């Protein structure tokens, strides 16, 4: 029997997309002709959603000692330009 683990934070699957942080993938030139990933969005509950490439299995076994990825988590990679473009939109506190 699996024991439920209580964590200080849980993702809320009912949160809605509020606003894009930074520029779209088309504006940044990180996609071809469709508005596909990568992207960063603020949700209506204040959390953030990151759209990128799932590289969890590629990093398996190479994580720093103080990093772990739970079975319900993924390592998502986005281009540097996507995060830099979002910097001005990320709240300071």
N, CA, C and O atoms as a GROMACS GRO file, in nm:
protein
  372
    1UNK      N    1   0.084  -0.119   0.000
    1UNK     CA    2   0.000   0.000   0.000
    1UNK      C    3   0.088   0.125   0.000
    1UNK      O    4   0.179   0.137   0.082
    2UNK      N    5   0.061   0.216  -0.093
    2UNK     CA    6   0.139   0.338  -0.105
    2UNK      C    7   0.089   0.442  -0.005
    2UNK      O    8  -0.032   0.465   0.006
    3UNK      N    9   0.182   0.503   0.068
    3UNK     CA   10   0.147   0.604   0.167
    3UNK      C   11   0.150   0.741   0.100
    3UNK      O   12   0.247   0.775   0.033
    4UNK      N   13   0.045   0.820   0.118
    4UNK     CA   14   0.039   0.954   0.062
    4UNK      C   15   0.139   1.044   0.134
    4UNK      O   16   0.144   1.046   0.257
    5UNK      N   17   0.217   1.117   0.058
    5UNK     CA   18   0.316   1.207   0.114
    5UNK      C   19   0.262   1.350   0.105
    5UNK      O   20   0.222   1.395  -0.002
    6UNK      N   21   0.262   1.417   0.217
    6UNK     CA   22   0.217   1.555   0.219
    6UNK      C   23   0.335   1.646   0.187
    6UNK      O   24   0.440   1.637   0.251
    7UNK      N   25   0.317   1.733   0.088
    7UNK     CA   26   0.423   1.826   0.050
    7UNK      C   27   0.376   1.968   0.075
    7UNK      O   28   0.256   1.996   0.069
    8UNK      N   29   0.469   2.059   0.104
    8UNK     CA   30   0.430   2.198   0.130
    8UNK      C   31   0.363   2.266   0.013
    8UNK      O   32   0.286   2.360   0.033
    9UNK      N   33   0.390   2.221  -0.110
    9UNK     CA   34   0.330   2.281  -0.228
    9UNK      C   35   0.281   2.172  -0.322
    9UNK      O   36   0.350   2.072  -0.342
   10UNK      N   37   0.165   2.192  -0.378
   10UNK     CA   38   0.111   2.102  -0.480
   10UNK      C   39   0.062   2.188  -0.596
   10UNK      O   40   0.008   2.296  -0.575
   11UNK      N   41   0.082   2.141  -0.717
   11UNK     CA   42   0.032   2.211  -0.835
   11UNK      C   43  -0.121   2.202  -0.838
   11UNK      O   44  -0.179   2.099  -0.805
   12UNK      N   45  -0.183   2.311  -0.876
   12UNK     CA   46  -0.328   2.316  -0.884
   12UNK      C   47  -0.370   2.298  -1.030
   12UNK      O   48  -0.355   2.390  -1.110
   13UNK      N   49  -0.421   2.182  -1.068
   13UNK     CA   50  -0.456   2.156  -1.207
   13UNK      C   51  -0.575   2.238  -1.259
   13UNK      O   52  -0.602   2.238  -1.378
   14UNK      N   53  -0.645   2.308  -1.170
   14UNK     CA   54  -0.757   2.391  -1.216
   14UNK      C   55  -0.716   2.536  -1.239
   14UNK      O   56  -0.799   2.617  -1.282
   15UNK      N   57  -0.590   2.571  -1.211
   15UNK     CA   58  -0.544   2.708  -1.235
   15UNK      C   59  -0.548   2.738  -1.384
   15UNK      O   60  -0.520   2.650  -1.467
   16UNK      N   61  -0.582   2.862  -1.418
   16UNK     CA   62  -0.594   2.904  -1.558
   16UNK      C   63  -0.472   2.987  -1.599
   16UNK      O   64  -0.407   3.049  -1.515
   17UNK      N   65  -0.443   2.988  -1.728
   17UNK     CA   66  -0.336   3.071  -1.781
   17UNK      C   67  -0.378   3.217  -1.772
   17UNK      O   68  -0.486   3.254  -1.818
   18UNK      N   69  -0.292   3.301  -1.712
   18UNK     CA   70  -0.323   3.444  -1.696
   18UNK      C   71  -0.250   3.528  -1.801
   18UNK      O   72  -0.313   3.603  -1.876
   19UNK      N   73  -0.116   3.515  -1.807
   19UNK     CA   74  -0.040   3.598  -1.901
   19UNK      C   75   0.093   3.534  -1.935
   19UNK      O   76   0.155   3.465  -1.853
   20UNK      N   77   0.136   3.558  -2.057
   20UNK     CA   78   0.267   3.511  -2.102
   20UNK      C   79   0.375   3.600  -2.041
   20UNK      O   80   0.358   3.722  -2.031
   21UNK      N   81   0.484   3.540  -1.999
   21UNK     CA   82   0.599   3.615  -1.955
   21UNK      C   83   0.698   3.620  -2.070
   21UNK      O   84   0.735   3.516  -2.124
   22UNK      N   85   0.740   3.738  -2.106
   22UNK     CA   86   0.834   3.753  -2.216
   22UNK      C   87   0.763   3.754  -2.349
   22UNK      O   88   0.654   3.808  -2.363
   23UNK      N   89   0.829   3.694  -2.449
   23UNK     CA   90   0.779   3.695  -2.586
   23UNK      C   91   0.741   3.556  -2.630
   23UNK      O   92   0.785   3.457  -2.571
   24UNK      N   93   0.660   3.548  -2.733
   24UNK     CA   94   0.619   3.417  -2.785
   24UNK      C   95   0.737   3.350  -2.855
   24UNK      O   96   0.837   3.414  -2.888
   25UNK      N   97   0.724   3.219  -2.875
   25UNK     CA   98   0.829   3.143  -2.944
   25UNK      C   99   0.850   3.194  -3.086
   25UNK      O  100   0.962   3.192  -3.137
   26UNK      N  101   0.743   3.240  -3.149
   26UNK     CA  102   0.755   3.295  -3.285
   26UNK      C  103   0.837   3.424  -3.281
   26UNK      O  104   0.926   3.444  -3.364
   27UNK      N  105   0.808   3.512  -3.186
   27UNK     CA  106   0.882   3.639  -3.174
   27UNK      C  107   1.030   3.615  -3.147
   27UNK      O  108   1.115   3.689  -3.196
   28UNK      N  109   1.062   3.512  -3.070
   28UNK     CA  110   1.201   3.483  -3.034
   28UNK      C  111   1.273   3.397  -3.137
   28UNK      O  112   1.395   3.380  -3.129
   29UNK      N  113   1.200   3.343  -3.233
   29UNK     CA  114   1.262   3.260  -3.335
   29UNK      C  115   1.299   3.121  -3.287
   29UNK      O  116   1.388   3.058  -3.343
   30UNK      N  117   1.230   3.072  -3.182
   30UNK     CA  118   1.260   2.939  -3.130
   30UNK      C  119   1.162   2.833  -3.177
   30UNK      O  120   1.160   2.722  -3.125
   31UNK      N  121   1.081   2.868  -3.276
   31UNK     CA  122   0.990   2.774  -3.340
   31UNK      C  123   0.983   2.809  -3.488
   31UNK      O  124   1.025   2.917  -3.528
   32UNK      N  125   0.930   2.720  -3.567
   32UNK     CA  126   0.920   2.745  -3.711
   32UNK      C  127   0.802   2.834  -3.744
   32UNK      O  128   0.815   2.956  -3.740
   33UNK      N  129   0.688   2.777  -3.776
   33UNK     CA  130   0.575   2.859  -3.819
   33UNK      C  131   0.454   2.850  -3.729
   33UNK      O  132   0.357   2.924  -3.749
   34UNK      N  133   0.456   2.762  -3.630
   34UNK     CA  134   0.340   2.751  -3.541
   34UNK      C  135   0.378   2.805  -3.404
   34UNK      O  136   0.495   2.804  -3.366
   35UNK      N  137   0.279   2.853  -3.329
   35UNK     CA  138   0.308   2.906  -3.196
   35UNK      C  139   0.327   2.795  -3.092
   35UNK      O  140   0.257   2.791  -2.991
   36UNK      N  141   0.421   2.706  -3.118
   36UNK     CA  142   0.446   2.596  -3.024
   36UNK      C  143   0.554   2.636  -2.925
   36UNK      O  144   0.604   2.749  -2.928
   37UNK      N  145   0.588   2.544  -2.839
   37UNK     CA  146   0.682   2.572  -2.731
   37UNK      C  147   0.811   2.631  -2.782
   37UNK      O  148   0.836   2.626  -2.902
   38UNK      N  149   0.893   2.686  -2.700
   38UNK     CA  150   0.885   2.699  -2.554
   38UNK      C  151   0.811   2.826  -2.511
   38UNK      O  152   0.794   2.920  -2.589
   39UNK      N  153   0.767   2.824  -2.386
   39UNK     CA  154   0.689   2.937  -2.336
   39UNK      C  155   0.689   2.936  -2.183
   39UNK      O  156   0.712   2.832  -2.120
   40UNK      N  157   0.662   3.052  -2.124
   40UNK     CA  158   0.648   3.066  -1.978
   40UNK      C  159   0.521   3.146  -1.953
   40UNK      O  160   0.502   3.253  -2.010
   41UNK      N  161   0.435   3.093  -1.867
   41UNK     CA  162   0.307   3.158  -1.836
   41UNK      C  163   0.287   3.172  -1.686
   41UNK      O  164   0.323   3.082  -1.610
   42UNK      N  165   0.230   3.285  -1.645
   42UNK     CA  166   0.184   3.301  -1.508
   42UNK      C  167   0.042   3.248  -1.503
   42UNK      O  168  -0.039   3.278  -1.591
   43UNK      N  169   0.011   3.172  -1.399
   43UNK     CA  170  -0.123   3.119  -1.381
   43UNK      C  171  -0.203   3.211  -1.290
   43UNK      O  172  -0.146   3.295  -1.222
   44UNK      N  173  -0.335   3.196  -1.290
   44UNK     CA  174  -0.419   3.286  -1.211
   44UNK      C  175  -0.404   3.268  -1.061
   44UNK      O  176  -0.455   3.350  -0.984
   45UNK      N  177  -0.336   3.163  -1.018
   45UNK     CA  178  -0.312   3.145  -0.874
   45UNK      C  179  -0.172   3.192  -0.835
   45UNK      O  180  -0.132   3.175  -0.720
   46UNK      N  181  -0.097   3.251  -0.930
   46UNK     CA  182   0.036   3.303  -0.902
   46UNK      C  183   0.149   3.206  -0.934
   46UNK      O  184   0.265   3.247  -0.936
   47UNK      N  185   0.118   3.080  -0.960
   47UNK     CA  186   0.221   2.984  -1.000
   47UNK      C  187   0.259   3.008  -1.146
   47UNK      O  188   0.196   3.089  -1.214
   48UNK      N  189   0.360   2.937  -1.193
   48UNK     CA  190   0.408   2.952  -1.331
   48UNK      C  191   0.406   2.819  -1.402
   48UNK      O  192   0.434   2.715  -1.343
   49UNK      N  193   0.374   2.822  -1.530
   49UNK     CA  194   0.378   2.704  -1.614
   49UNK      C  195   0.487   2.725  -1.719
   49UNK      O  196   0.494   2.830  -1.783
   50UNK      N  197   0.572   2.624  -1.736
   50UNK     CA  198   0.680   2.630  -1.834
   50UNK      C  199   0.655   2.523  -1.940
   50UNK      O  200   0.635   2.406  -1.908
   51UNK      N  201   0.657   2.566  -2.065
   51UNK     CA  202   0.641   2.474  -2.177
   51UNK      C  203   0.777   2.460  -2.242
   51UNK      O  204   0.836   2.558  -2.287
   52UNK      N  205   0.826   2.338  -2.247
   52UNK     CA  206   0.958   2.313  -2.305
   52UNK      C  207   0.974   2.167  -2.338
   52UNK      O  208   0.877   2.092  -2.343
   53UNK      N  209   1.096   2.127  -2.361
   53UNK     CA  210   1.125   1.988  -2.394
   53UNK      C  211   1.147   1.907  -2.268
   53UNK      O  212   1.222   1.948  -2.179
   54UNK      N  213   1.082   1.793  -2.260
   54UNK     CA  214   1.096   1.702  -2.147
   54UNK      C  215   1.227   1.624  -2.164
   54UNK      O  216   1.236   1.536  -2.250
   55UNK      N  217   1.327   1.657  -2.084
   55UNK     CA  218   1.457   1.590  -2.089
   55UNK      C  219   1.486   1.512  -1.961
   55UNK      O  220   1.602   1.488  -1.927
   56UNK      N  221   1.381   1.475  -1.892
   56UNK     CA  222   1.396   1.402  -1.766
   56UNK      C  223   1.484   1.279  -1.783
   56UNK      O  224   1.579   1.260  -1.708
   57UNK      N  225   1.454   1.196  -1.880
   57UNK     CA  226   1.532   1.072  -1.897
   57UNK      C  227   1.675   1.102  -1.940
   57UNK      O  228   1.766   1.025  -1.906
   58UNK      N  229   1.698   1.209  -2.014
   58UNK     CA  230   1.833   1.244  -2.056
   58UNK      C  231   1.922   1.284  -1.938
   58UNK      O  232   2.043   1.263  -1.941
   59UNK      N  233   1.861   1.341  -1.834
   59UNK     CA  234   1.937   1.383  -1.717
   59UNK      C  235   1.937   1.280  -1.605
   59UNK      O  236   2.004   1.298  -1.503
   60UNK      N  237   1.862   1.171  -1.623
   60UNK     CA  238   1.858   1.066  -1.522
   60UNK      C  239   1.999   1.014  -1.496
   60UNK      O  240   2.072   0.979  -1.589
   61UNK      N  241   2.037   1.010  -1.369
   61UNK     CA  242   2.170   0.962  -1.332
   61UNK      C  243   2.277   1.070  -1.335
   61UNK      O  244   2.391   1.044  -1.297
   62UNK      N  245   2.242   1.191  -1.380
   62UNK     CA  246   2.340   1.300  -1.386
   62UNK      C  247   2.300   1.420  -1.302
   62UNK      O  248   2.356   1.528  -1.317
   63UNK      N  249   2.204   1.402  -1.214
   63UNK     CA  250   2.157   1.513  -1.131
   63UNK      C  251   2.256   1.544  -1.020
   63UNK      O  252   2.320   1.452  -0.968
   64UNK      N  253   2.270   1.670  -0.984
   64UNK     CA  254   2.353   1.704  -0.867
   64UNK      C  255   2.300   1.633  -0.742
   64UNK      O  256   2.183   1.596  -0.737
   65UNK      N  257   2.384   1.616  -0.644
   65UNK     CA  258   2.349   1.539  -0.523
   65UNK      C  259   2.226   1.595  -0.451
   65UNK      O  260   2.152   1.518  -0.390
   66UNK      N  261   2.204   1.725  -0.458
   66UNK     CA  262   2.091   1.785  -0.384
   66UNK      C  263   1.968   1.808  -0.472
   66UNK      O  264   1.881   1.887  -0.436
   67UNK      N  265   1.961   1.740  -0.586
   67UNK     CA  266   1.846   1.752  -0.677
   67UNK      C  267   1.780   1.616  -0.693
   67UNK      O  268   1.847   1.515  -0.712
   68UNK      N  269   1.648   1.616  -0.685
   68UNK     CA  270   1.573   1.493  -0.711
   68UNK      C  271   1.450   1.528  -0.791
   68UNK      O  272   1.398   1.639  -0.784
   69UNK      N  273   1.402   1.432  -0.868
   69UNK     CA  274   1.284   1.450  -0.951
   69UNK      C  275   1.184   1.343  -0.910
   69UNK      O  276   1.208   1.224  -0.928
   70UNK      N  277   1.072   1.386  -0.855
   70UNK     CA  278   0.967   1.294  -0.811
   70UNK      C  279   0.903   1.229  -0.933
   70UNK      O  280   0.917   1.277  -1.046
   71UNK      N  281   0.832   1.121  -0.911
   71UNK     CA  282   0.768   1.049  -1.021
   71UNK      C  283   0.662   1.133  -1.093
   71UNK      O  284   0.628   1.104  -1.208
   72UNK      N  285   0.611   1.237  -1.027
   72UNK     CA  286   0.512   1.324  -1.092
   72UNK      C  287   0.573   1.456  -1.139
   72UNK      O  288   0.500   1.552  -1.163
   73UNK      N  289   0.706   1.462  -1.151
   73UNK     CA  290   0.776   1.581  -1.196
   73UNK      C  291   0.859   1.550  -1.321
   73UNK      O  292   0.890   1.434  -1.348
   74UNK      N  293   0.894   1.653  -1.395
   74UNK     CA  294   0.975   1.640  -1.514
   74UNK      C  295   1.078   1.752  -1.519
   74UNK      O  296   1.053   1.862  -1.469
   75UNK      N  297   1.191   1.725  -1.579
   75UNK     CA  298   1.290   1.829  -1.606
   75UNK      C  299   1.254   1.886  -1.743
   75UNK      O  300   1.259   1.816  -1.844
   76UNK      N  301   1.218   2.014  -1.744
   76UNK     CA  302   1.178   2.079  -1.868
   76UNK      C  303   1.285   2.181  -1.903
   76UNK      O  304   1.323   2.264  -1.820
   77UNK      N  305   1.334   2.175  -2.026
   77UNK     CA  306   1.440   2.265  -2.072
   77UNK      C  307   1.381   2.365  -2.171
   77UNK      O  308   1.307   2.329  -2.262
   78UNK      N  309   1.418   2.492  -2.149
   78UNK     CA  310   1.377   2.599  -2.240
   78UNK      C  311   1.503   2.673  -2.285
   78UNK      O  312   1.606   2.667  -2.217
   79UNK      N  313   1.497   2.742  -2.399
   79UNK     CA  314   1.612   2.818  -2.444
   79UNK      C  315   1.643   2.935  -2.351
   79UNK      O  316   1.553   2.991  -2.289
   80UNK      N  317   1.768   2.969  -2.342
   80UNK     CA  318   1.811   3.083  -2.261
   80UNK      C  319   1.734   3.209  -2.300
   80UNK      O  320   1.692   3.285  -2.213
   81UNK      N  321   1.716   3.231  -2.429
   81UNK     CA  322   1.648   3.351  -2.477
   81UNK      C  323   1.505   3.362  -2.425
   81UNK      O  324   1.455   3.473  -2.406
   82UNK      N  325   1.438   3.248  -2.402
   82UNK     CA  326   1.301   3.250  -2.351
   82UNK      C  327   1.298   3.304  -2.208
   82UNK      O  328   1.213   3.386  -2.176
   83UNK      N  329   1.389   3.258  -2.124
   83UNK     CA  330   1.392   3.305  -1.986
   83UNK      C  331   1.439   3.451  -1.977
   83UNK      O  332   1.384   3.528  -1.899
   84UNK      N  333   1.538   3.487  -2.055
   84UNK     CA  334   1.586   3.625  -2.054
   84UNK      C  335   1.476   3.720  -2.098
   84UNK      O  336   1.460   3.828  -2.039
   85UNK      N  337   1.399   3.684  -2.199
   85UNK     CA  338   1.289   3.768  -2.246
   85UNK      C  339   1.180   3.781  -2.140
   85UNK      O  340   1.108   3.881  -2.137
   86UNK      N  341   1.167   3.682  -2.054
   86UNK     CA  342   1.064   3.685  -1.948
   86UNK      C  343   1.109   3.760  -1.823
   86UNK      O  344   1.026   3.793  -1.738
   87UNK      N  345   1.237   3.787  -1.811
   87UNK     CA  346   1.291   3.845  -1.689
   87UNK      C  347   1.216   3.970  -1.643
   87UNK      O  348   1.186   3.984  -1.525
   88UNK      N  349   1.185   4.060  -1.736
   88UNK     CA  350   1.116   4.184  -1.697
   88UNK      C  351   0.975   4.161  -1.646
   88UNK      O  352   0.920   4.245  -1.575
   89UNK      N  353   0.915   4.046  -1.680
   89UNK     CA  354   0.779   4.016  -1.638
   89UNK      C  355   0.771   3.932  -1.510
   89UNK      O  356   0.662   3.910  -1.457
   90UNK      N  357   0.884   3.886  -1.460
   90UNK     CA  358   0.885   3.802  -1.340
   90UNK      C  359   0.881   3.892  -1.217
   90UNK      O  360   0.968   3.977  -1.200
   91UNK      N  361   0.781   3.874  -1.131
   91UNK     CA  362   0.771   3.956  -1.011
   91UNK      C  363   0.893   3.940  -0.920
   91UNK      O  364   0.952   3.832  -0.913
   92UNK      N  365   0.931   4.047  -0.853
   92UNK     CA  366   1.046   4.043  -0.762
   92UNK      C  367   1.015   3.973  -0.631
   92UNK      O  368   1.104   3.918  -0.567
   93UNK      N  369   0.890   3.974  -0.590
   93UNK     CA  370   0.856   3.909  -0.463
   93UNK      C  371   0.720   3.844  -0.473
   93UNK      O  372   0.673   3.784  -0.376
   0.00000   0.00000   0.00000
